[in-house]
Amino acid sequence: PPAPAAPATSFKPAESLPLPSREMILVEFPGIVVNEDKALAALGGEEGVAAVVATPGTMLPLKFRPGDPLSHPIFGDLT
């Protein structure tokens, strides 16, 4: 017996919209990120990360205890 015919559908292509241009920065964080805000604060916030990306040769500091003045940062290279 012949296969049943597929129902007729009307195809309308999706509307095309321009996407905003955004720059993304990837950071390999040496730990498990549970709270994204705290992880970003440990890297100096958005301003700190942006400053490192904008300045060639600078290293990104990571402070495991950002509020502790006795906590020394570890540094990561920009690659």
PDB file of N, H, CA, C and O in Angstrom:
ATOM      1  N   PRO A   1       0.837  -1.199   0.000  1.00  0.00           N
ATOM      2  CA  PRO A   1       0.000   0.000   0.000  1.00  0.00           C
ATOM      3  C   PRO A   1       0.877   1.256   0.000  1.00  0.00           C
ATOM      4  O   PRO A   1       1.941   1.262   0.619  1.00  0.00           O
ATOM      5  N   PRO A   2       0.457   2.279  -0.662  1.00  0.00           N
ATOM      6  CA  PRO A   2       1.232   3.521  -0.715  1.00  0.00           C
ATOM      7  C   PRO A   2       1.265   4.203   0.661  1.00  0.00           C
ATOM      8  O   PRO A   2       0.332   4.090   1.456  1.00  0.00           O
ATOM      9  N   ALA A   3       2.378   4.918   0.913  1.00  0.00           N
ATOM     10  H   ALA A   3       3.136   5.010   0.267  1.00  0.00           H
ATOM     11  CA  ALA A   3       2.536   5.646   2.179  1.00  0.00           C
ATOM     12  C   ALA A   3       1.575   6.818   2.211  1.00  0.00           C
ATOM     13  O   ALA A   3       1.286   7.428   1.181  1.00  0.00           O
ATOM     14  N   PRO A   4       1.075   7.133   3.415  1.00  0.00           N
ATOM     15  CA  PRO A   4       0.144   8.274   3.496  1.00  0.00           C
ATOM     16  C   PRO A   4       0.858   9.572   3.144  1.00  0.00           C
ATOM     17  O   PRO A   4       2.033   9.749   3.466  1.00  0.00           O
ATOM     18  N   ALA A   5       0.166  10.449   2.504  1.00  0.00           N
ATOM     19  H   ALA A   5      -0.788  10.305   2.242  1.00  0.00           H
ATOM     20  CA  ALA A   5       0.736  11.733   2.092  1.00  0.00           C
ATOM     21  C   ALA A   5       0.943  12.624   3.312  1.00  0.00           C
ATOM     22  O   ALA A   5       0.125  12.649   4.232  1.00  0.00           O
ATOM     23  N   ALA A   6       2.046  13.346   3.297  1.00  0.00           N
ATOM     24  H   ALA A   6       2.710  13.326   2.550  1.00  0.00           H
ATOM     25  CA  ALA A   6       2.329  14.282   4.395  1.00  0.00           C
ATOM     26  C   ALA A   6       1.358  15.446   4.294  1.00  0.00           C
ATOM     27  O   ALA A   6       1.005  15.871   3.194  1.00  0.00           O
ATOM     28  N   PRO A   7       0.927  15.962   5.435  1.00  0.00           N
ATOM     29  CA  PRO A   7      -0.009  17.095   5.385  1.00  0.00           C
ATOM     30  C   PRO A   7       0.668  18.320   4.776  1.00  0.00           C
ATOM     31  O   PRO A   7       1.857  18.555   4.991  1.00  0.00           O
ATOM     32  N   ALA A   8      -0.073  19.068   4.042  1.00  0.00           N
ATOM     33  H   ALA A   8      -1.039  18.878   3.867  1.00  0.00           H
ATOM     34  CA  ALA A   8       0.459  20.281   3.413  1.00  0.00           C
ATOM     35  C   ALA A   8       0.682  21.343   4.491  1.00  0.00           C
ATOM     36  O   ALA A   8      -0.211  21.626   5.290  1.00  0.00           O
ATOM     37  N   THR A   9       1.865  21.917   4.504  1.00  0.00           N
ATOM     38  H   THR A   9       2.590  21.687   3.855  1.00  0.00           H
ATOM     39  CA  THR A   9       2.158  22.987   5.457  1.00  0.00           C
ATOM     40  C   THR A   9       2.585  24.218   4.692  1.00  0.00           C
ATOM     41  O   THR A   9       3.177  24.126   3.616  1.00  0.00           O
ATOM     42  N   SER A  10       2.286  25.345   5.245  1.00  0.00           N
ATOM     43  H   SER A  10       1.806  25.420   6.119  1.00  0.00           H
ATOM     44  CA  SER A  10       2.745  26.574   4.602  1.00  0.00           C
ATOM     45  C   SER A  10       4.034  26.990   5.302  1.00  0.00           C
ATOM     46  O   SER A  10       4.078  27.105   6.527  1.00  0.00           O
ATOM     47  N   PHE A  11       5.058  27.208   4.532  1.00  0.00           N
ATOM     48  H   PHE A  11       5.022  27.115   3.537  1.00  0.00           H
ATOM     49  CA  PHE A  11       6.371  27.561   5.071  1.00  0.00           C
ATOM     50  C   PHE A  11       6.578  29.050   4.927  1.00  0.00           C
ATOM     51  O   PHE A  11       6.462  29.603   3.834  1.00  0.00           O
ATOM     52  N   LYS A  12       6.884  29.693   6.031  1.00  0.00           N
ATOM     53  H   LYS A  12       6.978  29.244   6.919  1.00  0.00           H
ATOM     54  CA  LYS A  12       7.187  31.116   6.018  1.00  0.00           C
ATOM     55  C   LYS A  12       8.545  31.292   6.687  1.00  0.00           C
ATOM     56  O   LYS A  12       8.683  30.947   7.860  1.00  0.00           O
ATOM     57  N   PRO A  13       9.550  31.813   5.992  1.00  0.00           N
ATOM     58  CA  PRO A  13      10.877  31.964   6.601  1.00  0.00           C
ATOM     59  C   PRO A  13      10.839  32.946   7.775  1.00  0.00           C
ATOM     60  O   PRO A  13      10.042  33.882   7.813  1.00  0.00           O
ATOM     61  N   ALA A  14      11.731  32.691   8.722  1.00  0.00           N
ATOM     62  H   ALA A  14      12.380  31.930   8.691  1.00  0.00           H
ATOM     63  CA  ALA A  14      11.807  33.554   9.905  1.00  0.00           C
ATOM     64  C   ALA A  14      12.337  34.924   9.509  1.00  0.00           C
ATOM     65  O   ALA A  14      13.084  35.066   8.541  1.00  0.00           O
ATOM     66  N   GLU A  15      11.943  35.908  10.264  1.00  0.00           N
ATOM     67  H   GLU A  15      11.336  35.793  11.050  1.00  0.00           H
ATOM     68  CA  GLU A  15      12.393  37.274  10.024  1.00  0.00           C
ATOM     69  C   GLU A  15      13.880  37.394  10.358  1.00  0.00           C
ATOM     70  O   GLU A  15      14.345  36.805  11.334  1.00  0.00           O
ATOM     71  N   SER A  16      14.607  38.134   9.574  1.00  0.00           N
ATOM     72  H   SER A  16      14.229  38.612   8.781  1.00  0.00           H
ATOM     73  CA  SER A  16      16.035  38.356   9.810  1.00  0.00           C
ATOM     74  C   SER A  16      16.209  39.649  10.590  1.00  0.00           C
ATOM     75  O   SER A  16      15.689  40.696  10.205  1.00  0.00           O
ATOM     76  N   LEU A  17      16.936  39.565  11.676  1.00  0.00           N
ATOM     77  H   LEU A  17      17.359  38.715  11.989  1.00  0.00           H
ATOM     78  CA  LEU A  17      17.209  40.750  12.485  1.00  0.00           C
ATOM     79  C   LEU A  17      18.709  40.871  12.704  1.00  0.00           C
ATOM     80  O   LEU A  17      19.388  39.855  12.854  1.00  0.00           O
ATOM     81  N   PRO A  18      19.241  42.083  12.727  1.00  0.00           N
ATOM     82  CA  PRO A  18      20.675  42.236  12.990  1.00  0.00           C
ATOM     83  C   PRO A  18      20.988  41.945  14.456  1.00  0.00           C
ATOM     84  O   PRO A  18      20.209  42.291  15.345  1.00  0.00           O
ATOM     85  N   LEU A  19      22.126  41.309  14.701  1.00  0.00           N
ATOM     86  H   LEU A  19      22.759  41.027  13.979  1.00  0.00           H
ATOM     87  CA  LEU A  19      22.564  41.042  16.069  1.00  0.00           C
ATOM     88  C   LEU A  19      23.551  42.114  16.499  1.00  0.00           C
ATOM     89  O   LEU A  19      24.399  42.530  15.709  1.00  0.00           O
ATOM     90  N   PRO A  20      23.449  42.564  17.742  1.00  0.00           N
ATOM     91  CA  PRO A  20      24.411  43.573  18.204  1.00  0.00           C
ATOM     92  C   PRO A  20      25.807  42.961  18.308  1.00  0.00           C
ATOM     93  O   PRO A  20      25.962  41.788  18.649  1.00  0.00           O
ATOM     94  N   SER A  21      26.791  43.754  18.016  1.00  0.00           N
ATOM     95  H   SER A  21      26.665  44.707  17.739  1.00  0.00           H
ATOM     96  CA  SER A  21      28.173  43.294  18.104  1.00  0.00           C
ATOM     97  C   SER A  21      28.615  43.352  19.565  1.00  0.00           C
ATOM     98  O   SER A  21      28.522  44.401  20.203  1.00  0.00           O
ATOM     99  N   ARG A  22      29.091  42.234  20.091  1.00  0.00           N
ATOM    100  H   ARG A  22      29.166  41.382  19.573  1.00  0.00           H
ATOM    101  CA  ARG A  22      29.557  42.182  21.481  1.00  0.00           C
ATOM    102  C   ARG A  22      30.894  41.473  21.527  1.00  0.00           C
ATOM    103  O   ARG A  22      31.116  40.489  20.821  1.00  0.00           O
ATOM    104  N   GLU A  23      31.770  41.978  22.354  1.00  0.00           N
ATOM    105  H   GLU A  23      31.589  42.778  22.927  1.00  0.00           H
ATOM    106  CA  GLU A  23      33.055  41.336  22.544  1.00  0.00           C
ATOM    107  C   GLU A  23      32.957  40.435  23.760  1.00  0.00           C
ATOM    108  O   GLU A  23      32.447  40.843  24.804  1.00  0.00           O
ATOM    109  N   MET A  24      33.445  39.212  23.626  1.00  0.00           N
ATOM    110  H   MET A  24      33.859  38.881  22.779  1.00  0.00           H
ATOM    111  CA  MET A  24      33.412  38.256  24.721  1.00  0.00           C
ATOM    112  C   MET A  24      34.839  37.960  25.160  1.00  0.00           C
ATOM    113  O   MET A  24      35.753  37.920  24.336  1.00  0.00           O
ATOM    114  N   ILE A  25      35.024  37.755  26.442  1.00  0.00           N
ATOM    115  H   ILE A  25      34.282  37.787  27.111  1.00  0.00           H
ATOM    116  CA  ILE A  25      36.327  37.419  27.000  1.00  0.00           C
ATOM    117  C   ILE A  25      36.176  36.112  27.767  1.00  0.00           C
ATOM    118  O   ILE A  25      35.274  35.975  28.594  1.00  0.00           O
ATOM    119  N   LEU A  26      37.046  35.164  27.496  1.00  0.00           N
ATOM    120  H   LEU A  26      37.778  35.276  26.824  1.00  0.00           H
ATOM    121  CA  LEU A  26      37.024  33.877  28.177  1.00  0.00           C
ATOM    122  C   LEU A  26      38.130  33.852  29.222  1.00  0.00           C
ATOM    123  O   LEU A  26      39.282  34.174  28.929  1.00  0.00           O
ATOM    124  N   VAL A  27      37.775  33.469  30.438  1.00  0.00           N
ATOM    125  H   VAL A  27      36.840  33.207  30.676  1.00  0.00           H
ATOM    126  CA  VAL A  27      38.748  33.367  31.527  1.00  0.00           C
ATOM    127  C   VAL A  27      38.698  31.940  32.060  1.00  0.00           C
ATOM    128  O   VAL A  27      37.631  31.441  32.419  1.00  0.00           O
ATOM    129  N   GLU A  28      39.849  31.290  32.107  1.00  0.00           N
ATOM    130  H   GLU A  28      40.716  31.695  31.815  1.00  0.00           H
ATOM    131  CA  GLU A  28      39.924  29.966  32.729  1.00  0.00           C
ATOM    132  C   GLU A  28      40.118  30.181  34.221  1.00  0.00           C
ATOM    133  O   GLU A  28      41.189  30.601  34.660  1.00  0.00           O
ATOM    134  N   PHE A  29      39.097  29.898  34.988  1.00  0.00           N
ATOM    135  H   PHE A  29      38.227  29.557  34.632  1.00  0.00           H
ATOM    136  CA  PHE A  29      39.107  30.127  36.434  1.00  0.00           C
ATOM    137  C   PHE A  29      39.610  28.861  37.128  1.00  0.00           C
ATOM    138  O   PHE A  29      39.095  27.774  36.868  1.00  0.00           O
ATOM    139  N   PRO A  30      40.602  28.985  38.001  1.00  0.00           N
ATOM    140  CA  PRO A  30      41.171  27.786  38.644  1.00  0.00           C
ATOM    141  C   PRO A  30      40.343  27.303  39.835  1.00  0.00           C
ATOM    142  O   PRO A  30      40.818  27.302  40.971  1.00  0.00           O
ATOM    143  N   GLY A  31      39.134  26.904  39.573  1.00  0.00           N
ATOM    144  H   GLY A  31      38.748  26.906  38.650  1.00  0.00           H
ATOM    145  CA  GLY A  31      38.267  26.421  40.641  1.00  0.00           C
ATOM    146  C   GLY A  31      36.872  26.207  40.098  1.00  0.00           C
ATOM    147  O   GLY A  31      36.610  26.427  38.916  1.00  0.00           O
ATOM    148  N   ILE A  32      35.985  25.778  40.970  1.00  0.00           N
ATOM    149  H   ILE A  32      36.198  25.600  41.930  1.00  0.00           H
ATOM    150  CA  ILE A  32      34.593  25.570  40.599  1.00  0.00           C
ATOM    151  C   ILE A  32      33.837  26.854  40.902  1.00  0.00           C
ATOM    152  O   ILE A  32      33.823  27.315  42.043  1.00  0.00           O
ATOM    153  N   VAL A  33      33.213  27.428  39.892  1.00  0.00           N
ATOM    154  H   VAL A  33      33.224  27.054  38.964  1.00  0.00           H
ATOM    155  CA  VAL A  33      32.470  28.674  40.062  1.00  0.00           C
ATOM    156  C   VAL A  33      31.043  28.341  40.476  1.00  0.00           C
ATOM    157  O   VAL A  33      30.281  27.747  39.714  1.00  0.00           O
ATOM    158  N   VAL A  34      30.699  28.735  41.696  1.00  0.00           N
ATOM    159  H   VAL A  34      31.318  29.218  42.315  1.00  0.00           H
ATOM    160  CA  VAL A  34      29.338  28.548  42.201  1.00  0.00           C
ATOM    161  C   VAL A  34      28.577  29.856  42.090  1.00  0.00           C
ATOM    162  O   VAL A  34      27.404  29.873  41.719  1.00  0.00           O
ATOM    163  N   ASN A  35      29.252  30.957  42.416  1.00  0.00           N
ATOM    164  H   ASN A  35      30.205  30.943  42.718  1.00  0.00           H
ATOM    165  CA  ASN A  35      28.651  32.278  42.368  1.00  0.00           C
ATOM    166  C   ASN A  35      29.449  33.118  41.370  1.00  0.00           C
ATOM    167  O   ASN A  35      30.606  33.454  41.623  1.00  0.00           O
ATOM    168  N   GLU A  36      28.834  33.451  40.246  1.00  0.00           N
ATOM    169  H   GLU A  36      27.894  33.177  40.040  1.00  0.00           H
ATOM    170  CA  GLU A  36      29.527  34.180  39.183  1.00  0.00           C
ATOM    171  C   GLU A  36      29.969  35.569  39.625  1.00  0.00           C
ATOM    172  O   GLU A  36      31.031  36.038  39.216  1.00  0.00           O
ATOM    173  N   ASP A  37      29.165  36.232  40.458  1.00  0.00           N
ATOM    174  H   ASP A  37      28.303  35.851  40.790  1.00  0.00           H
ATOM    175  CA  ASP A  37      29.526  37.571  40.928  1.00  0.00           C
ATOM    176  C   ASP A  37      30.782  37.533  41.795  1.00  0.00           C
ATOM    177  O   ASP A  37      31.640  38.410  41.686  1.00  0.00           O
ATOM    178  N   LYS A  38      30.891  36.527  42.650  1.00  0.00           N
ATOM    179  H   LYS A  38      30.194  35.815  42.739  1.00  0.00           H
ATOM    180  CA  LYS A  38      32.080  36.401  43.500  1.00  0.00           C
ATOM    181  C   LYS A  38      33.315  36.041  42.675  1.00  0.00           C
ATOM    182  O   LYS A  38      34.415  36.516  42.960  1.00  0.00           O
ATOM    183  N   ALA A  39      33.135  35.208  41.659  1.00  0.00           N
ATOM    184  H   ALA A  39      32.242  34.822  41.427  1.00  0.00           H
ATOM    185  CA  ALA A  39      34.257  34.848  40.793  1.00  0.00           C
ATOM    186  C   ALA A  39      34.758  36.073  40.039  1.00  0.00           C
ATOM    187  O   ALA A  39      35.966  36.272  39.907  1.00  0.00           O
ATOM    188  N   LEU A  40      33.839  36.891  39.546  1.00  0.00           N
ATOM    189  H   LEU A  40      32.858  36.729  39.654  1.00  0.00           H
ATOM    190  CA  LEU A  40      34.224  38.105  38.835  1.00  0.00           C
ATOM    191  C   LEU A  40      34.884  39.103  39.778  1.00  0.00           C
ATOM    192  O   LEU A  40      35.829  39.789  39.388  1.00  0.00           O
ATOM    193  N   ALA A  41      34.396  39.191  41.017  1.00  0.00           N
ATOM    194  H   ALA A  41      33.628  38.634  41.333  1.00  0.00           H
ATOM    195  CA  ALA A  41      35.015  40.077  42.013  1.00  0.00           C
ATOM    196  C   ALA A  41      36.437  39.623  42.323  1.00  0.00           C
ATOM    197  O   ALA A  41      37.315  40.458  42.544  1.00  0.00           O
ATOM    198  N   ALA A  42      36.676  38.319  42.343  1.00  0.00           N
ATOM    199  H   ALA A  42      35.963  37.641  42.164  1.00  0.00           H
ATOM    200  CA  ALA A  42      38.017  37.791  42.616  1.00  0.00           C
ATOM    201  C   ALA A  42      39.000  38.164  41.506  1.00  0.00           C
ATOM    202  O   ALA A  42      40.211  38.172  41.724  1.00  0.00           O
ATOM    203  N   LEU A  43      38.477  38.474  40.313  1.00  0.00           N
ATOM    204  H   LEU A  43      37.492  38.468  40.136  1.00  0.00           H
ATOM    205  CA  LEU A  43      39.316  38.873  39.184  1.00  0.00           C
ATOM    206  C   LEU A  43      39.424  40.394  39.060  1.00  0.00           C
ATOM    207  O   LEU A  43      40.028  40.894  38.111  1.00  0.00           O
ATOM    208  N   GLY A  44      38.854  41.123  39.994  1.00  0.00           N
ATOM    209  H   GLY A  44      38.363  40.717  40.765  1.00  0.00           H
ATOM    210  CA  GLY A  44      38.911  42.581  39.943  1.00  0.00           C
ATOM    211  C   GLY A  44      37.704  43.213  39.283  1.00  0.00           C
ATOM    212  O   GLY A  44      37.722  44.398  38.952  1.00  0.00           O
ATOM    213  N   GLY A  45      36.651  42.428  39.088  1.00  0.00           N
ATOM    214  H   GLY A  45      36.636  41.465  39.356  1.00  0.00           H
ATOM    215  CA  GLY A  45      35.436  42.959  38.475  1.00  0.00           C
ATOM    216  C   GLY A  45      35.583  43.105  36.964  1.00  0.00           C
ATOM    217  O   GLY A  45      36.632  42.814  36.390  1.00  0.00           O
ATOM    218  N   GLU A  46      34.516  43.557  36.347  1.00  0.00           N
ATOM    219  H   GLU A  46      33.663  43.793  36.813  1.00  0.00           H
ATOM    220  CA  GLU A  46      34.552  43.755  34.897  1.00  0.00           C
ATOM    221  C   GLU A  46      35.613  44.776  34.513  1.00  0.00           C
ATOM    222  O   GLU A  46      36.272  44.639  33.482  1.00  0.00           O
ATOM    223  N   GLU A  47      35.775  45.797  35.344  1.00  0.00           N
ATOM    224  H   GLU A  47      35.240  45.908  36.182  1.00  0.00           H
ATOM    225  CA  GLU A  47      36.759  46.841  35.058  1.00  0.00           C
ATOM    226  C   GLU A  47      38.176  46.274  35.077  1.00  0.00           C
ATOM    227  O   GLU A  47      38.995  46.614  34.224  1.00  0.00           O
ATOM    228  N   GLY A  48      38.464  45.415  36.045  1.00  0.00           N
ATOM    229  H   GLY A  48      37.799  45.138  36.739  1.00  0.00           H
ATOM    230  CA  GLY A  48      39.788  44.821  36.145  1.00  0.00           C
ATOM    231  C   GLY A  48      40.117  43.931  34.963  1.00  0.00           C
ATOM    232  O   GLY A  48      41.228  43.980  34.433  1.00  0.00           O
ATOM    233  N   VAL A  49      39.164  43.121  34.549  1.00  0.00           N
ATOM    234  H   VAL A  49      38.262  43.081  34.978  1.00  0.00           H
ATOM    235  CA  VAL A  49      39.380  42.230  33.408  1.00  0.00           C
ATOM    236  C   VAL A  49      39.538  43.052  32.131  1.00  0.00           C
ATOM    237  O   VAL A  49      40.415  42.767  31.315  1.00  0.00           O
ATOM    238  N   ALA A  50      38.693  44.071  31.952  1.00  0.00           N
ATOM    239  H   ALA A  50      37.981  44.303  32.615  1.00  0.00           H
ATOM    240  CA  ALA A  50      38.775  44.913  30.754  1.00  0.00           C
ATOM    241  C   ALA A  50      40.102  45.659  30.693  1.00  0.00           C
ATOM    242  O   ALA A  50      40.667  45.823  29.611  1.00  0.00           O
ATOM    243  N   ALA A  51      40.606  46.111  31.832  1.00  0.00           N
ATOM    244  H   ALA A  51      40.147  45.978  32.710  1.00  0.00           H
ATOM    245  CA  ALA A  51      41.874  46.837  31.863  1.00  0.00           C
ATOM    246  C   ALA A  51      43.028  45.934  31.434  1.00  0.00           C
ATOM    247  O   ALA A  51      43.930  46.378  30.724  1.00  0.00           O
ATOM    248  N   VAL A  52      43.004  44.683  31.856  1.00  0.00           N
ATOM    249  H   VAL A  52      42.271  44.323  32.433  1.00  0.00           H
ATOM    250  CA  VAL A  52      44.064  43.748  31.486  1.00  0.00           C
ATOM    251  C   VAL A  52      44.006  43.442  29.989  1.00  0.00           C
ATOM    252  O   VAL A  52      45.044  43.360  29.331  1.00  0.00           O
ATOM    253  N   VAL A  53      42.811  43.276  29.458  1.00  0.00           N
ATOM    254  H   VAL A  53      41.968  43.343  29.993  1.00  0.00           H
ATOM    255  CA  VAL A  53      42.659  42.975  28.035  1.00  0.00           C
ATOM    256  C   VAL A  53      43.107  44.171  27.187  1.00  0.00           C
ATOM    257  O   VAL A  53      43.681  43.992  26.114  1.00  0.00           O
ATOM    258  N   ALA A  54      42.845  45.383  27.667  1.00  0.00           N
ATOM    259  H   ALA A  54      42.378  45.528  28.539  1.00  0.00           H
ATOM    260  CA  ALA A  54      43.184  46.593  26.905  1.00  0.00           C
ATOM    261  C   ALA A  54      44.664  46.946  26.974  1.00  0.00           C
ATOM    262  O   ALA A  54      45.153  47.707  26.139  1.00  0.00           O
ATOM    263  N   THR A  55      45.393  46.403  27.961  1.00  0.00           N
ATOM    264  H   THR A  55      44.997  45.784  28.639  1.00  0.00           H
ATOM    265  CA  THR A  55      46.803  46.753  28.142  1.00  0.00           C
ATOM    266  C   THR A  55      47.674  45.526  27.868  1.00  0.00           C
ATOM    267  O   THR A  55      47.748  44.624  28.702  1.00  0.00           O
ATOM    268  N   PRO A  56      48.330  45.486  26.712  1.00  0.00           N
ATOM    269  CA  PRO A  56      49.180  44.330  26.399  1.00  0.00           C
ATOM    270  C   PRO A  56      50.312  44.168  27.412  1.00  0.00           C
ATOM    271  O   PRO A  56      50.874  45.152  27.892  1.00  0.00           O
ATOM    272  N   GLY A  57      50.634  42.935  27.726  1.00  0.00           N
ATOM    273  H   GLY A  57      50.178  42.135  27.336  1.00  0.00           H
ATOM    274  CA  GLY A  57      51.724  42.639  28.651  1.00  0.00           C
ATOM    275  C   GLY A  57      51.325  42.640  30.115  1.00  0.00           C
ATOM    276  O   GLY A  57      52.159  42.359  30.976  1.00  0.00           O
ATOM    277  N   THR A  58      50.075  42.946  30.419  1.00  0.00           N
ATOM    278  H   THR A  58      49.397  43.174  29.720  1.00  0.00           H
ATOM    279  CA  THR A  58      49.611  42.958  31.807  1.00  0.00           C
ATOM    280  C   THR A  58      49.109  41.572  32.192  1.00  0.00           C
ATOM    281  O   THR A  58      48.606  40.826  31.352  1.00  0.00           O
ATOM    282  N   MET A  59      49.250  41.239  33.463  1.00  0.00           N
ATOM    283  H   MET A  59      49.658  41.844  34.145  1.00  0.00           H
ATOM    284  CA  MET A  59      48.762  39.940  33.944  1.00  0.00           C
ATOM    285  C   MET A  59      47.498  40.157  34.775  1.00  0.00           C
ATOM    286  O   MET A  59      47.339  41.189  35.427  1.00  0.00           O
ATOM    287  N   LEU A  60      46.612  39.180  34.742  1.00  0.00           N
ATOM    288  H   LEU A  60      46.741  38.341  34.213  1.00  0.00           H
ATOM    289  CA  LEU A  60      45.336  39.254  35.441  1.00  0.00           C
ATOM    290  C   LEU A  60      45.498  38.719  36.859  1.00  0.00           C
ATOM    291  O   LEU A  60      45.833  37.548  37.038  1.00  0.00           O
ATOM    292  N   PRO A  61      45.263  39.567  37.885  1.00  0.00           N
ATOM    293  CA  PRO A  61      45.369  39.081  39.259  1.00  0.00           C
ATOM    294  C   PRO A  61      44.079  38.383  39.696  1.00  0.00           C
ATOM    295  O   PRO A  61      42.979  38.808  39.345  1.00  0.00           O
ATOM    296  N   LEU A  62      44.233  37.319  40.458  1.00  0.00           N
ATOM    297  H   LEU A  62      45.127  36.974  40.743  1.00  0.00           H
ATOM    298  CA  LEU A  62      43.106  36.604  41.044  1.00  0.00           C
ATOM    299  C   LEU A  62      43.316  36.562  42.547  1.00  0.00           C
ATOM    300  O   LEU A  62      44.312  36.028  43.035  1.00  0.00           O
ATOM    301  N   LYS A  63      42.366  37.131  43.270  1.00  0.00           N
ATOM    302  H   LYS A  63      41.557  37.565  42.873  1.00  0.00           H
ATOM    303  CA  LYS A  63      42.445  37.137  44.729  1.00  0.00           C
ATOM    304  C   LYS A  63      41.383  36.177  45.262  1.00  0.00           C
ATOM    305  O   LYS A  63      40.187  36.387  45.060  1.00  0.00           O
ATOM    306  N   PHE A  64      41.830  35.131  45.939  1.00  0.00           N
ATOM    307  H   PHE A  64      42.802  34.961  46.103  1.00  0.00           H
ATOM    308  CA  PHE A  64      40.879  34.159  46.478  1.00  0.00           C
ATOM    309  C   PHE A  64      40.052  34.762  47.605  1.00  0.00           C
ATOM    310  O   PHE A  64      38.931  34.320  47.855  1.00  0.00           O
ATOM    311  N   ARG A  65      40.597  35.773  48.291  1.00  0.00           N
ATOM    312  H   ARG A  65      41.507  36.132  48.088  1.00  0.00           H
ATOM    313  CA  ARG A  65      39.855  36.502  49.329  1.00  0.00           C
ATOM    314  C   ARG A  65      39.966  37.990  49.006  1.00  0.00           C
ATOM    315  O   ARG A  65      40.829  38.674  49.557  1.00  0.00           O
ATOM    316  N   PRO A  66      39.099  38.506  48.112  1.00  0.00           N
ATOM    317  CA  PRO A  66      39.222  39.890  47.640  1.00  0.00           C
ATOM    318  C   PRO A  66      39.184  40.945  48.749  1.00  0.00           C
ATOM    319  O   PRO A  66      39.831  41.984  48.613  1.00  0.00           O
ATOM    320  N   GLY A  67      38.466  40.719  49.815  1.00  0.00           N
ATOM    321  H   GLY A  67      37.940  39.876  49.925  1.00  0.00           H
ATOM    322  CA  GLY A  67      38.357  41.714  50.880  1.00  0.00           C
ATOM    323  C   GLY A  67      39.475  41.665  51.897  1.00  0.00           C
ATOM    324  O   GLY A  67      39.524  42.517  52.784  1.00  0.00           O
ATOM    325  N   ASP A  68      40.375  40.700  51.803  1.00  0.00           N
ATOM    326  H   ASP A  68      40.335  40.008  51.082  1.00  0.00           H
ATOM    327  CA  ASP A  68      41.443  40.520  52.784  1.00  0.00           C
ATOM    328  C   ASP A  68      42.729  41.167  52.274  1.00  0.00           C
ATOM    329  O   ASP A  68      43.298  40.705  51.285  1.00  0.00           O
ATOM    330  N   PRO A  69      43.201  42.239  52.938  1.00  0.00           N
ATOM    331  CA  PRO A  69      44.409  42.898  52.461  1.00  0.00           C
ATOM    332  C   PRO A  69      45.671  42.042  52.603  1.00  0.00           C
ATOM    333  O   PRO A  69      46.687  42.343  51.975  1.00  0.00           O
ATOM    334  N   LEU A  70      45.626  40.996  53.404  1.00  0.00           N
ATOM    335  H   LEU A  70      44.801  40.752  53.913  1.00  0.00           H
ATOM    336  CA  LEU A  70      46.786  40.126  53.584  1.00  0.00           C
ATOM    337  C   LEU A  70      46.803  38.959  52.591  1.00  0.00           C
ATOM    338  O   LEU A  70      47.761  38.187  52.548  1.00  0.00           O
ATOM    339  N   SER A  71      45.755  38.841  51.810  1.00  0.00           N
ATOM    340  H   SER A  71      44.977  39.468  51.846  1.00  0.00           H
ATOM    341  CA  SER A  71      45.675  37.775  50.812  1.00  0.00           C
ATOM    342  C   SER A  71      46.398  38.220  49.537  1.00  0.00           C
ATOM    343  O   SER A  71      46.015  39.211  48.915  1.00  0.00           O
ATOM    344  N   HIS A  72      47.425  37.494  49.161  1.00  0.00           N
ATOM    345  H   HIS A  72      47.736  36.690  49.666  1.00  0.00           H
ATOM    346  CA  HIS A  72      48.193  37.832  47.965  1.00  0.00           C
ATOM    347  C   HIS A  72      47.542  37.210  46.734  1.00  0.00           C
ATOM    348  O   HIS A  72      47.053  36.081  46.794  1.00  0.00           O
ATOM    349  N   PRO A  73      47.532  37.938  45.622  1.00  0.00           N
ATOM    350  CA  PRO A  73      46.922  37.386  44.406  1.00  0.00           C
ATOM    351  C   PRO A  73      47.849  36.425  43.690  1.00  0.00           C
ATOM    352  O   PRO A  73      49.065  36.446  43.881  1.00  0.00           O
ATOM    353  N   ILE A  74      47.253  35.584  42.865  1.00  0.00           N
ATOM    354  H   ILE A  74      46.266  35.566  42.710  1.00  0.00           H
ATOM    355  CA  ILE A  74      48.015  34.797  41.899  1.00  0.00           C
ATOM    356  C   ILE A  74      47.745  35.465  40.558  1.00  0.00           C
ATOM    357  O   ILE A  74      46.722  36.131  40.396  1.00  0.00           O
ATOM    358  N   PHE A  75      48.638  35.299  39.603  1.00  0.00           N
ATOM    359  H   PHE A  75      49.469  34.758  39.735  1.00  0.00           H
ATOM    360  CA  PHE A  75      48.512  36.013  38.333  1.00  0.00           C
ATOM    361  C   PHE A  75      48.381  35.041  37.183  1.00  0.00           C
ATOM    362  O   PHE A  75      48.989  33.971  37.170  1.00  0.00           O
ATOM    363  N   GLY A  76      47.565  35.444  36.208  1.00  0.00           N
ATOM    364  H   GLY A  76      47.071  36.313  36.219  1.00  0.00           H
ATOM    365  CA  GLY A  76      47.404  34.672  34.999  1.00  0.00           C
ATOM    366  C   GLY A  76      47.811  35.502  33.798  1.00  0.00           C
ATOM    367  O   GLY A  76      47.648  36.722  33.780  1.00  0.00           O
ATOM    368  N   ASP A  77      48.341  34.822  32.799  1.00  0.00           N
ATOM    369  H   ASP A  77      48.473  33.831  32.813  1.00  0.00           H
ATOM    370  CA  ASP A  77      48.766  35.499  31.568  1.00  0.00           C
ATOM    371  C   ASP A  77      47.600  35.623  30.600  1.00  0.00           C
ATOM    372  O   ASP A  77      46.712  34.772  30.558  1.00  0.00           O
ATOM    373  N   LEU A  78      47.621  36.687  29.832  1.00  0.00           N
ATOM    374  H   LEU A  78      48.343  37.379  29.865  1.00  0.00           H
ATOM    375  CA  LEU A  78      46.663  36.857  28.764  1.00  0.00           C
ATOM    376  C   LEU A  78      47.209  36.138  27.539  1.00  0.00           C
ATOM    377  O   LEU A  78      48.310  36.431  27.073  1.00  0.00           O
ATOM    378  N   THR A  79      46.421  35.185  27.018  1.00  0.00           N
ATOM    379  H   THR A  79      45.527  34.947  27.397  1.00  0.00           H
ATOM    380  CA  THR A  79      46.883  34.447  25.840  1.00  0.00           C
ATOM    381  C   THR A  79      45.936  34.634  24.685  1.00  0.00           C
ATOM    382  O   THR A  79      46.163  34.086  23.606  1.00  0.00           O
TER     383      THR A  79
END
